[in-house]
Amino acid sequence: MRFILTLCVLVFTLSFQAQDKSSDVLFTVDQEPVYASEFIRVFNKNLDLVKDESQKDVDAYLELFVSYKLKLKEAKTLGFDTMPKYKRELSNYKNQLAKNYLTDNKVTDALVEEAYERVSNEVNASHILIKIDEDASPEDTLVVYNQLLKLRDRVIAEGYKAVQKEVHNGKTVYAEDLGYFSGFKMVYPFENAAYNAEIGEVSLPFRSQFGYHIVHVLDKRKSRGQREIAHIMVNLDKEDAESRIQDIYKKLQQGEDFGSLAKQFSEDKSTADKGGKLASFSSGELRSQEFEDQAFAIENEETYTMPFKSSFGWHIVKLIRKIETAPFEDMKSALEAKVKRDSRSKLISTSRINELKQRYTISNVDKDLEYFTSILNTEFYKSKWKTPSNFQPEKAFVKIENKQFTYSDFSNFINKSQRRNAKQLPFNTIVANAYTAFLDENILAYQEENLEFENEDFANILGEYRDGLLLFDLMEKEIWKAAANDSVAVQAYYTANKENYFFNERVDAVVASSAKKKDISKVSKLLKKGKTIEEIKSAVNTKDQVHVIFTSGLMDTEHQALPKDFSFTKGVSKICNHNGSYVVVKVNEVLPKAYKTFEEAKGKVSSDFQDEKEKNWLKELKNKYKVVIHPEVLTTVKSKLNK
């Protein structure tokens, strides 16, 4: 609500941190410049938003803009921009807004398009994995890599099945048939290798978080989409499992309900009480290939398979719904969110970091890493390492643009990376890895800190919100709360301006409306006879059909039910055309113009009181802060805006 109110108040709110200071000054507020370029942008931006034609006049709009700048000046003078609540709310919004700008959109778009292509197609593959820690030494890594090269040669020469049978141990070496899978079903490096390989090809060794793999691609096909199914299962450990599933199948053929039979007889306890329904799934998500193939083979919804056997039991599967792969535009937002959560998001981050390293001036790169390597010791592996006594914390380390980092900054970063019983990597590797992470983290942080000075669009939106919050807080304190809390002043304002609050001449009337003149003619006769509305409804609205609608109560000349220029005369009117229908009006009483009580006018009185209070307050601000408008610049502005 706070944000909505802020936007409502700020029809023309806009400030620019990245403003061109060489612009002509349109006016000053207490010697602070407001530039013509800002006024022109704001005017053009809001030209179509304002309904009041007077605000489209440059002079009238300038008056509003000056008032707006006076309020902002007062808010800052009173210290509203230093309030903790204001700072916290602005910081939260800034961080949220920045997420839309702190990314590499080209890389993101390419990954989203790639992801759609992969969820639209499936790969059938087998692989061999040799497990190895992510931080294994280069020597150990090379040994595993060479092992897989030899296994790859064997798979090509002997065939995958022969090698699989010999090498798989389920502990350090895994040789598995994976079946069909699509995008996001495997870790990204594995997905890449599988989709980039040709059918029949065995990939070169590649690294994932689990170790080194080779992948053998058996087939590729268009995605079969998803299936939503229900099933009935009988466990294999029953002696009569096959005959039992056949009996259930016969009951289905006799017309009995699938869901009811699943609840009674299915031994899959996780789905039986749901009528056998499973969550929707795609290829590669089930542990039983037989079950998956049967489910995808069903052509028509609401039909079911014959009984079949899997490694889990005997089944009958019913197809509830086929879910085809949606068009790209329908999936784009969801895929983008998945890409940003997935490991492939590192590509976006890496691309952004590389671009920033080219853009920013980074000095003293790598210069002091040997020193940090020299001061590490074995205490680091126990999470007990501390800097030596002769350490110089304030000594300059790396510098990003104008932001200097010190020895202390980097040593603290290294300190936080200590892990008890961590694998004992060489100290130079530890320092090099820490430096890369330190630099990447601080380059990203520097961009975020300076985003409003680098990106005009971001600066504009943040400026709107920043000034909006200030203006909201100021108006709430000076006008809205003051009016709400000072009931005596509002009552006094009503008394002094009572003549402004009145009811125009009104009628206590009944208006009947119908599309057919014959129905209104009948109503007119019944009204003249003094029949009640309920009696008339019973006479004209018959057989569950509504031919006439009645509107009754106090109405003034602007009431939507009354014809234009309606004469306020007691009695039944003539039949009139109004808004495409026929109407007749019975005026029971004519009420003359009357002044409203305070309670009847309270809402309008409060609003007018606030307006009056704001006008007087603005006069005070104009006396408090000197406003100087530069007429020659205003003339130039008008010539640009009136083209």
C-alpha positions as CSV (number, residue, x, y, z in Angstrom):
1,M,0.0,0.0,0.0
2,R,2.9,2.4,0.9
3,F,4.5,1.9,-2.5
4,I,1.2,2.3,-4.4
5,L,0.4,5.6,-2.5
6,T,3.9,6.8,-3.2
7,L,3.4,6.3,-6.9
8,C,0.0,8.0,-6.8
9,V,1.5,11.0,-5.1
10,L,4.4,11.2,-7.6
11,V,2.8,11.8,-10.9
12,F,6.0,13.5,-12.1
13,T,8.6,12.1,-9.7
14,L,11.9,11.5,-11.4
15,S,15.5,12.2,-10.4
16,F,18.7,11.4,-12.1
17,Q,21.9,10.5,-10.3
18,A,23.7,10.1,-13.7
19,Q,22.5,13.6,-14.8
20,D,24.3,15.6,-17.4
21,K,25.5,18.6,-15.2
22,S,26.3,20.6,-18.3
23,S,22.6,21.0,-18.9
24,D,21.0,24.5,-18.6
25,V,19.7,25.3,-15.1
26,L,15.9,25.9,-15.4
27,F,15.5,27.1,-11.8
28,T,17.2,26.9,-8.4
29,V,15.8,26.0,-5.0
30,D,17.8,27.7,-2.2
31,Q,20.7,27.9,-4.8
32,E,20.4,24.1,-5.6
33,P,20.1,23.7,-9.4
34,V,17.3,21.9,-11.2
35,Y,18.2,21.2,-14.8
36,A,16.1,21.8,-17.9
37,S,16.9,18.4,-19.2
38,E,15.3,16.8,-16.1
39,F,12.1,18.9,-16.4
40,I,11.8,18.0,-20.2
41,R,12.2,14.3,-19.5
42,V,9.7,14.4,-16.7
43,F,7.2,16.4,-18.7
44,N,7.4,14.1,-21.7
45,K,7.2,11.0,-19.6
46,N,4.0,12.0,-17.8
47,L,2.3,13.9,-20.6
48,D,-0.1,10.9,-21.3
49,L,-0.6,10.1,-17.7
50,V,-2.1,13.3,-16.4
51,K,-5.9,13.8,-16.9
52,D,-6.0,17.4,-15.9
53,E,-5.5,19.4,-19.1
54,S,-4.0,22.3,-17.1
55,Q,-1.1,20.1,-16.1
56,K,-0.2,19.7,-19.8
57,D,0.5,23.4,-20.0
58,V,4.2,24.0,-19.4
59,D,3.7,26.9,-17.0
60,A,1.2,25.1,-14.9
61,Y,3.3,22.0,-14.9
62,L,6.4,24.0,-13.9
63,E,4.5,25.3,-10.9
64,L,3.7,21.7,-9.9
65,F,7.3,20.7,-10.4
66,V,8.6,23.6,-8.3
67,S,6.2,22.6,-5.5
68,Y,7.5,19.1,-5.7
69,K,11.1,20.2,-5.5
70,L,10.3,22.4,-2.5
71,K,8.8,19.5,-0.7
72,L,11.9,17.3,-1.4
73,K,14.1,20.1,-0.1
74,E,12.1,20.3,3.1
75,A,12.2,16.5,3.5
76,K,16.0,16.6,3.3
77,T,16.3,19.6,5.6
78,L,14.2,17.8,8.2
79,G,16.5,14.7,7.9
80,F,13.9,12.3,6.5
81,D,16.6,10.8,4.2
82,T,18.7,9.9,7.3
83,M,15.9,7.9,9.1
84,P,16.8,4.2,9.6
85,K,13.4,3.1,8.3
86,Y,13.8,5.1,5.1
87,K,17.3,3.8,4.5
88,R,16.3,0.2,5.1
89,E,13.3,0.4,2.8
90,L,15.3,2.1,0.0
91,S,18.2,-0.4,0.4
92,N,15.8,-3.3,0.1
93,Y,14.2,-1.9,-3.0
94,K,17.6,-1.0,-4.5
95,N,18.9,-4.6,-4.0
96,Q,15.8,-6.1,-5.5
97,L,15.8,-3.7,-8.5
98,A,19.5,-4.3,-9.1
99,K,18.9,-8.0,-9.8
100,N,17.3,-7.1,-13.1
101,Y,20.4,-5.2,-14.2
102,L,23.3,-7.3,-12.8
103,T,23.3,-10.0,-15.4
104,D,24.6,-10.8,-18.8
105,N,21.4,-10.8,-20.9
106,K,23.1,-12.1,-24.0
107,V,24.4,-15.1,-22.3
108,T,21.2,-15.6,-20.3
109,D,19.1,-15.5,-23.5
110,A,21.4,-17.9,-25.3
111,L,21.2,-20.4,-22.3
112,V,17.4,-20.1,-22.2
113,E,17.1,-20.8,-25.9
114,E,19.5,-23.8,-25.5
115,A,17.5,-25.0,-22.5
116,Y,14.3,-25.0,-24.6
117,E,15.9,-26.9,-27.4
118,R,17.1,-29.5,-24.8
119,V,13.7,-29.9,-23.0
120,S,12.2,-30.4,-26.5
121,N,14.5,-33.3,-27.3
122,E,15.7,-36.4,-25.5
123,V,19.0,-38.3,-25.4
124,N,19.4,-42.0,-24.7
125,A,22.9,-42.6,-23.3
126,S,25.2,-44.7,-21.1
127,H,28.2,-43.5,-19.2
128,I,31.3,-44.4,-17.2
129,L,32.2,-42.3,-14.2
130,I,35.4,-42.5,-12.2
131,K,34.8,-40.5,-8.9
132,I,37.4,-38.0,-7.8
133,D,37.3,-35.0,-5.4
134,E,36.8,-31.6,-7.0
135,D,39.9,-30.3,-5.3
136,A,42.1,-33.3,-6.3
137,S,45.7,-32.6,-7.2
138,P,46.6,-32.2,-10.8
139,E,48.6,-35.4,-10.7
140,D,45.6,-37.5,-9.4
141,T,43.3,-35.8,-11.9
142,L,45.6,-36.7,-14.8
143,V,45.7,-40.3,-13.7
144,V,41.9,-40.5,-13.8
145,Y,41.7,-38.6,-17.1
146,N,44.1,-41.1,-18.7
147,Q,42.2,-44.1,-17.3
148,L,39.0,-42.8,-19.0
149,L,40.8,-42.3,-22.3
150,K,41.8,-46.0,-22.2
151,L,38.2,-47.0,-21.3
152,R,36.9,-44.9,-24.2
153,D,39.2,-46.7,-26.6
154,R,37.9,-50.0,-25.3
155,V,34.2,-49.0,-25.6
156,I,34.8,-48.0,-29.2
157,A,36.7,-51.3,-29.9
158,E,34.8,-53.8,-27.7
159,G,31.4,-52.2,-27.2
160,Y,30.0,-50.6,-24.2
161,K,28.3,-53.6,-22.6
162,A,31.5,-55.6,-22.4
163,V,33.4,-52.8,-20.7
164,Q,30.4,-52.0,-18.4
165,K,30.3,-55.6,-17.1
166,E,34.0,-55.5,-16.3
167,V,34.6,-52.1,-14.7
168,H,31.4,-51.2,-12.8
169,N,31.9,-51.6,-9.0
170,G,29.3,-49.1,-7.6
171,K,31.9,-47.4,-5.4
172,T,34.6,-45.7,-7.4
173,V,33.6,-46.6,-10.9
174,Y,30.1,-46.5,-12.3
175,A,29.1,-47.8,-15.7
176,E,25.4,-47.2,-16.1
177,D,22.6,-47.2,-18.7
178,L,20.7,-44.0,-18.2
179,G,17.9,-44.4,-20.7
180,Y,16.3,-41.2,-22.2
181,F,16.6,-37.9,-20.5
182,S,16.1,-34.2,-21.4
183,G,17.3,-30.8,-20.3
184,F,17.8,-30.2,-16.6
185,K,17.7,-33.9,-15.8
186,M,21.5,-34.2,-15.5
187,V,24.2,-31.8,-14.2
188,Y,25.1,-29.2,-16.9
189,P,28.5,-30.6,-17.9
190,F,27.0,-34.0,-18.4
191,E,24.0,-32.6,-20.3
192,N,26.4,-30.6,-22.6
193,A,28.5,-33.7,-23.4
194,A,25.4,-35.8,-24.2
195,Y,23.6,-33.2,-26.4
196,N,26.8,-32.2,-28.2
197,A,27.8,-35.8,-29.1
198,E,26.5,-37.5,-32.2
199,I,24.4,-40.7,-32.1
200,G,26.9,-43.6,-31.7
201,E,29.7,-41.3,-30.5
202,V,31.7,-41.8,-27.3
203,S,32.7,-38.5,-25.8
204,L,36.1,-37.5,-24.6
205,P,36.5,-37.4,-20.8
206,F,34.9,-34.4,-19.1
207,R,34.6,-33.2,-15.6
208,S,31.5,-32.8,-13.4
209,Q,31.2,-32.3,-9.6
210,F,31.2,-36.1,-9.2
211,G,34.4,-36.8,-11.1
212,Y,35.3,-37.6,-14.7
213,H,32.9,-39.2,-17.2
214,I,32.7,-40.5,-20.7
215,V,29.2,-40.7,-22.3
216,H,28.1,-43.0,-25.0
217,V,25.1,-41.6,-27.0
218,L,22.8,-44.3,-28.2
219,D,19.9,-42.3,-29.7
220,K,18.1,-38.9,-29.9
221,R,14.5,-38.1,-30.4
222,K,11.9,-35.4,-30.0
223,S,10.6,-35.1,-26.4
224,R,7.5,-37.1,-25.7
225,G,6.4,-34.4,-23.3
226,Q,4.9,-35.5,-20.0
227,R,2.2,-38.0,-18.9
228,E,-0.2,-37.9,-16.1
229,I,-1.3,-41.4,-15.3
230,A,-2.9,-43.6,-12.7
231,H,-1.9,-47.3,-12.0
232,I,-2.9,-50.4,-10.1
233,M,0.0,-52.5,-8.8
234,V,0.2,-56.0,-7.3
235,N,3.5,-56.9,-5.6
236,L,5.7,-59.6,-7.1
237,D,6.0,-61.4,-3.7
238,K,2.4,-62.6,-3.9
239,E,2.1,-66.2,-5.2
240,D,-1.1,-65.3,-7.1
241,A,0.2,-61.9,-8.3
242,E,-0.4,-62.5,-12.0
243,S,-3.9,-64.1,-11.5
244,R,-4.9,-61.3,-9.1
245,I,-3.9,-58.5,-11.6
246,Q,-5.8,-60.4,-14.3
247,D,-8.9,-60.5,-12.1
248,I,-8.7,-56.8,-11.6
249,Y,-8.3,-56.3,-15.3
250,K,-11.5,-58.3,-16.0
251,K,-13.4,-56.1,-13.5
252,L,-12.2,-53.0,-15.5
253,Q,-13.4,-54.6,-18.7
254,Q,-16.7,-55.1,-17.1
255,G,-17.0,-51.4,-16.6
256,E,-15.9,-50.9,-13.0
257,D,-14.2,-47.6,-12.1
258,F,-10.4,-47.5,-12.3
259,G,-10.0,-45.2,-9.3
260,S,-12.3,-47.3,-7.1
261,L,-10.4,-50.5,-8.0
262,A,-7.1,-48.8,-7.3
263,K,-8.3,-47.7,-3.8
264,Q,-9.4,-51.3,-3.1
265,F,-6.7,-53.4,-4.5
266,S,-3.5,-51.4,-5.5
267,E,-0.6,-52.3,-3.3
268,D,1.3,-49.1,-4.1
269,K,0.4,-47.5,-0.8
270,S,1.6,-44.0,-1.9
271,T,-1.0,-43.7,-4.6
272,A,-3.8,-46.2,-3.7
273,D,-5.8,-43.7,-1.7
274,K,-5.6,-41.2,-4.6
275,G,-7.2,-43.7,-7.1
276,G,-3.7,-44.7,-8.3
277,K,-2.7,-41.2,-9.5
278,L,1.0,-40.4,-9.9
279,A,2.5,-36.9,-10.4
280,S,3.1,-36.1,-14.0
281,F,6.5,-37.2,-15.3
282,S,8.7,-37.1,-18.4
283,S,11.2,-39.6,-19.9
284,G,14.0,-40.6,-17.6
285,E,12.2,-39.7,-14.3
286,L,11.0,-43.2,-13.4
287,R,13.1,-46.0,-12.1
288,S,11.3,-48.6,-14.3
289,Q,11.9,-48.4,-18.0
290,E,9.1,-51.0,-18.6
291,F,6.6,-48.8,-16.7
292,E,7.6,-45.6,-18.5
293,D,7.4,-47.3,-22.0
294,Q,3.9,-48.6,-21.3
295,A,2.7,-45.3,-20.0
296,F,4.0,-43.4,-23.1
297,A,2.6,-46.0,-25.4
298,I,-1.0,-45.3,-24.5
299,E,-2.6,-43.3,-27.4
300,N,-5.9,-42.1,-26.0
301,E,-6.7,-40.5,-22.7
302,E,-8.9,-42.4,-20.3
303,T,-7.8,-45.8,-21.8
304,Y,-5.5,-48.3,-20.0
305,T,-2.9,-51.0,-20.7
306,M,-3.2,-54.7,-20.4
307,P,-1.5,-56.1,-17.3
308,F,2.3,-56.0,-17.6
309,K,5.2,-56.9,-15.3
310,S,8.0,-54.6,-14.1
311,S,10.8,-55.1,-11.6
312,F,8.4,-53.7,-8.9
313,G,5.3,-55.7,-9.6
314,W,2.3,-56.3,-12.0
315,H,0.6,-53.1,-13.2
316,I,-2.3,-51.7,-15.1
317,V,-1.7,-48.1,-16.2
318,K,-4.4,-45.6,-17.2
319,L,-3.6,-42.5,-19.2
320,I,-5.2,-39.4,-17.7
321,R,-3.6,-36.6,-19.7
322,K,-0.9,-36.0,-22.3
323,I,1.2,-32.9,-21.7
324,E,3.0,-31.8,-24.8
325,T,6.0,-29.5,-24.8
326,A,4.7,-25.9,-24.7
327,P,5.8,-23.2,-27.2
328,F,9.0,-21.3,-26.4
329,E,7.3,-18.0,-25.4
330,D,5.0,-19.9,-22.9
331,M,8.0,-21.5,-21.3
332,K,10.5,-18.7,-21.5
333,S,10.0,-17.2,-18.0
334,A,10.1,-20.6,-16.3
335,L,13.2,-21.6,-18.2
336,E,15.0,-18.4,-17.3
337,A,14.3,-19.0,-13.7
338,K,15.6,-22.6,-14.0
339,V,18.7,-21.4,-15.8
340,K,19.5,-18.9,-13.0
341,R,19.1,-21.6,-10.3
342,D,21.0,-24.2,-12.3
343,S,24.8,-24.7,-12.3
344,R,24.8,-23.2,-15.8
345,S,24.1,-19.8,-14.1
346,K,27.9,-19.8,-13.4
347,L,28.3,-19.1,-17.2
348,I,26.3,-16.0,-16.8
349,S,28.3,-14.9,-13.8
350,T,31.6,-15.7,-15.4
351,S,30.7,-13.8,-18.6
352,R,29.6,-10.8,-16.5
353,I,32.9,-10.9,-14.4
354,N,35.0,-11.1,-17.6
355,E,33.2,-8.2,-19.1
356,L,33.7,-6.1,-15.9
357,K,37.4,-7.0,-15.8
358,Q,37.7,-5.5,-19.3
359,R,35.7,-2.4,-18.3
360,Y,37.2,-1.5,-14.9
361,T,40.8,-0.5,-14.2
362,I,42.2,-3.0,-11.8
363,S,45.7,-2.2,-10.5
364,N,48.3,-4.2,-8.5
365,V,47.0,-7.5,-9.9
366,D,48.7,-10.6,-8.4
367,K,51.5,-8.4,-7.1
368,D,51.5,-9.6,-3.5
369,L,50.3,-13.2,-3.8
370,E,53.8,-14.6,-3.1
371,Y,53.8,-12.7,0.2
372,F,50.5,-14.2,1.3
373,T,51.7,-17.7,0.3
374,S,54.8,-17.2,2.5
375,I,52.8,-16.3,5.6
376,L,50.5,-19.3,5.4
377,N,51.4,-22.3,7.6
378,T,50.0,-25.7,8.6
379,E,47.7,-24.0,11.2
380,F,45.6,-23.1,8.2
381,Y,44.5,-26.7,7.8
382,K,43.3,-26.7,11.4
383,S,41.4,-23.4,11.0
384,K,43.8,-21.8,13.5
385,W,45.9,-19.6,11.1
386,K,46.5,-16.0,12.0
387,T,48.5,-13.2,10.4
388,P,52.0,-12.8,11.7
389,S,53.0,-10.1,14.2
390,N,54.7,-8.0,11.5
391,F,51.7,-8.0,9.2
392,Q,50.8,-4.6,7.7
393,P,46.9,-4.5,7.6
394,E,46.6,-1.1,6.0
395,K,49.1,-1.8,3.2
396,A,47.5,-1.3,-0.3
397,F,46.5,-4.6,-2.0
398,V,44.4,-4.6,-5.2
399,K,42.5,-1.6,-6.5
400,I,39.3,-1.6,-8.5
401,E,38.7,1.8,-10.2
402,N,38.8,4.2,-7.2
403,K,38.2,1.6,-4.5
404,Q,41.3,0.5,-2.7
405,F,41.5,-2.9,-0.9
406,T,44.1,-3.5,1.8
407,Y,46.1,-6.4,3.0
408,S,43.6,-6.7,5.9
409,D,40.7,-7.2,3.4
410,F,42.4,-10.1,1.7
411,S,43.7,-11.7,4.9
412,N,40.2,-11.6,6.3
413,F,38.9,-13.3,3.1
414,I,41.5,-16.0,3.4
415,N,40.8,-16.5,7.1
416,K,37.1,-17.1,6.3
417,S,38.0,-19.8,3.8
418,Q,39.7,-22.0,6.4
419,R,38.1,-25.4,7.0
420,R,38.9,-27.8,9.8
421,N,40.6,-30.9,8.3
422,A,40.4,-29.3,4.8
423,K,42.3,-31.2,2.1
424,Q,45.9,-30.0,2.3
425,L,46.3,-28.1,-1.0
426,P,49.6,-26.3,-1.6
427,F,49.6,-22.9,-0.1
428,N,50.2,-21.2,-3.5
429,T,47.0,-22.9,-4.8
430,I,45.0,-21.8,-1.7
431,V,46.2,-18.2,-2.2
432,A,45.6,-18.2,-5.9
433,N,42.1,-19.7,-5.5
434,A,41.3,-17.2,-2.8
435,Y,42.5,-14.3,-4.9
436,T,40.3,-15.3,-7.8
437,A,37.3,-15.6,-5.6
438,F,38.1,-12.3,-3.8
439,L,38.5,-10.3,-7.0
440,D,35.4,-11.8,-8.6
441,E,33.3,-11.1,-5.5
442,N,34.5,-7.5,-5.2
443,I,34.2,-6.7,-8.9
444,L,30.5,-7.7,-8.7
445,A,30.0,-5.8,-5.5
446,Y,31.7,-2.7,-7.0
447,Q,29.3,-2.8,-10.0
448,E,26.3,-3.1,-7.8
449,E,27.5,-0.2,-5.6
450,N,28.0,2.0,-8.6
451,L,25.1,0.8,-10.8
452,E,23.1,4.1,-10.5
453,F,26.1,6.0,-11.9
454,E,26.6,3.5,-14.7
455,N,23.1,2.8,-15.8
456,E,20.7,5.7,-16.5
457,D,17.6,3.6,-16.6
458,F,18.4,2.1,-13.2
459,A,19.2,5.5,-11.8
460,N,15.9,6.9,-13.0
461,I,13.8,4.1,-11.5
462,L,15.8,4.2,-8.2
463,G,15.5,8.0,-8.2
464,E,11.7,7.8,-8.5
465,Y,11.5,5.4,-5.6
466,R,14.0,7.4,-3.5
467,D,12.1,10.7,-3.9
468,G,8.8,8.9,-3.6
469,L,9.6,7.6,-0.2
470,L,10.8,11.0,1.0
471,L,7.7,12.7,-0.3
472,F,5.4,10.1,1.2
473,D,7.0,10.4,4.7
474,L,6.9,14.2,4.5
475,M,3.3,14.4,3.4
476,E,2.2,11.8,6.0
477,K,3.8,13.9,8.8
478,E,2.9,17.4,7.6
479,I,-0.5,16.9,6.0
480,W,-2.2,13.5,6.2
481,K,-1.6,12.6,9.8
482,A,-2.0,16.2,10.9
483,A,-5.5,16.4,9.3
484,A,-6.5,13.0,10.7
485,N,-5.4,13.9,14.2
486,D,-6.7,17.5,14.4
487,S,-10.5,16.9,14.5
488,V,-11.1,20.3,16.0
489,A,-9.4,22.1,13.1
490,V,-11.4,20.0,10.6
491,Q,-14.7,20.8,12.4
492,A,-13.7,24.5,12.4
493,Y,-13.0,24.3,8.7
494,Y,-16.4,22.8,8.0
495,T,-18.1,25.6,10.0
496,A,-16.2,28.3,8.1
497,N,-17.0,26.8,4.7
498,K,-20.4,25.2,5.4
499,E,-21.9,26.8,2.3
500,N,-19.7,24.6,0.1
501,Y,-21.3,21.3,1.4
502,F,-24.8,20.7,0.3
503,F,-27.2,18.3,-1.5
504,N,-28.6,19.6,-4.8
505,E,-32.3,19.3,-5.4
506,R,-33.2,15.6,-5.2
507,V,-36.2,13.3,-5.7
508,D,-37.3,10.2,-3.8
509,A,-38.2,8.2,-6.8
510,V,-38.7,4.8,-8.4
511,V,-37.3,4.3,-11.9
512,A,-38.4,1.3,-14.1
513,S,-36.3,0.4,-17.1
514,S,-37.0,-2.1,-19.9
515,A,-35.9,-2.9,-23.4
516,K,-39.5,-3.2,-24.5
517,K,-41.9,-0.3,-24.6
518,K,-45.0,-2.5,-24.0
519,D,-43.6,-3.7,-20.7
520,I,-42.9,-0.1,-19.5
521,S,-46.4,1.0,-20.6
522,K,-47.8,-1.8,-18.4
523,V,-45.6,-0.6,-15.5
524,S,-46.6,3.0,-16.0
525,K,-50.3,2.1,-15.7
526,L,-49.6,0.0,-12.6
527,L,-47.6,2.8,-11.0
528,K,-50.5,5.3,-11.6
529,K,-52.8,2.8,-9.8
530,G,-50.5,2.9,-6.8
531,K,-49.3,-0.6,-7.0
532,T,-46.1,-1.5,-5.1
533,I,-42.8,-2.5,-6.7
534,E,-43.3,-6.1,-5.6
535,E,-46.8,-6.2,-7.0
536,I,-45.6,-4.8,-10.3
537,K,-42.6,-7.3,-10.5
538,S,-45.0,-10.2,-10.0
539,A,-47.1,-8.8,-12.9
540,V,-44.4,-8.1,-15.4
541,N,-41.5,-10.5,-14.5
542,T,-42.9,-13.9,-15.2
543,K,-41.7,-17.4,-16.1
544,D,-38.3,-16.8,-14.6
545,Q,-37.7,-13.9,-17.0
546,V,-36.8,-10.4,-15.9
547,H,-38.4,-7.9,-18.3
548,V,-38.2,-4.8,-16.0
549,I,-35.5,-3.6,-13.6
550,F,-36.4,-1.1,-10.8
551,T,-34.1,1.5,-9.2
552,S,-35.4,3.4,-6.1
553,G,-34.1,5.9,-3.6
554,L,-32.9,9.5,-3.4
555,M,-31.5,10.8,-6.7
556,D,-30.1,14.0,-8.0
557,T,-30.0,15.3,-11.6
558,E,-26.7,13.4,-12.2
559,H,-28.1,10.0,-11.2
560,Q,-27.4,7.4,-13.9
561,A,-31.0,6.0,-13.7
562,L,-32.6,9.3,-14.5
563,P,-33.0,10.6,-18.1
564,K,-31.2,13.8,-18.9
565,D,-33.1,17.1,-18.2
566,F,-35.6,15.1,-16.2
567,S,-38.2,17.4,-14.6
568,F,-38.4,17.0,-10.8
569,T,-42.2,16.9,-10.6
570,K,-44.2,14.7,-8.2
571,G,-46.1,11.9,-9.9
572,V,-45.6,9.4,-12.7
573,S,-43.6,10.7,-15.7
574,K,-44.1,10.1,-19.3
575,I,-42.2,7.2,-20.9
576,C,-38.7,8.3,-22.1
577,N,-35.8,6.8,-24.1
578,H,-32.7,6.6,-21.9
579,N,-29.4,4.8,-22.6
580,G,-31.0,2.5,-25.2
581,S,-34.0,1.5,-23.0
582,Y,-37.4,2.7,-22.1
583,V,-37.9,4.2,-18.6
584,V,-40.7,5.6,-16.5
585,V,-40.2,7.4,-13.3
586,K,-42.5,7.8,-10.3
587,V,-41.5,10.7,-8.1
588,N,-42.8,10.3,-4.6
589,E,-41.3,13.5,-3.2
590,V,-39.1,16.4,-4.4
591,L,-36.4,17.4,-1.8
592,P,-35.1,21.0,-2.2
593,K,-31.4,21.9,-1.9
594,A,-30.1,21.3,1.6
595,Y,-26.9,21.8,3.5
596,K,-25.0,18.7,4.6
597,T,-24.3,17.9,8.2
598,F,-20.6,17.6,9.2
599,E,-21.0,13.8,9.3
600,E,-22.6,13.7,5.9
601,A,-19.8,15.9,4.4
602,K,-16.9,14.6,6.6
603,G,-15.0,12.8,3.8
604,K,-15.0,15.9,1.4
605,V,-14.3,18.3,4.3
606,S,-11.2,16.3,5.4
607,S,-10.0,16.3,1.8
608,D,-10.6,20.0,1.3
609,F,-9.0,20.7,4.7
610,Q,-5.8,18.8,3.6
611,D,-5.7,20.7,0.3
612,E,-6.0,24.1,2.2
613,K,-3.4,23.0,4.7
614,E,-1.0,22.0,1.8
615,K,-1.5,25.3,0.0
616,N,-0.6,27.3,3.1
617,W,2.3,25.0,3.8
618,L,3.7,25.5,0.3
619,K,3.5,29.3,0.8
620,E,5.6,28.8,3.9
621,L,8.1,26.7,1.9
622,K,8.4,29.3,-0.8
623,N,9.2,31.9,1.8
624,K,11.7,29.5,3.5
625,Y,13.5,28.5,0.3
626,K,14.2,31.0,-2.4
627,V,13.1,29.8,-5.9
628,V,14.7,31.5,-8.9
629,I,13.4,30.6,-12.4
630,H,15.7,31.5,-15.3
631,P,13.3,32.9,-18.0
632,E,15.6,32.5,-20.9
633,V,16.0,28.8,-20.2
634,L,12.3,28.4,-19.7
635,T,11.7,30.0,-23.2
636,T,14.1,27.4,-24.7
637,V,12.3,24.6,-22.8
638,K,8.9,25.8,-24.1
639,S,10.2,25.9,-27.7
640,K,11.3,22.2,-27.4
641,L,8.1,21.0,-25.7
642,N,5.8,22.8,-28.1
643,K,7.2,21.4,-31.3
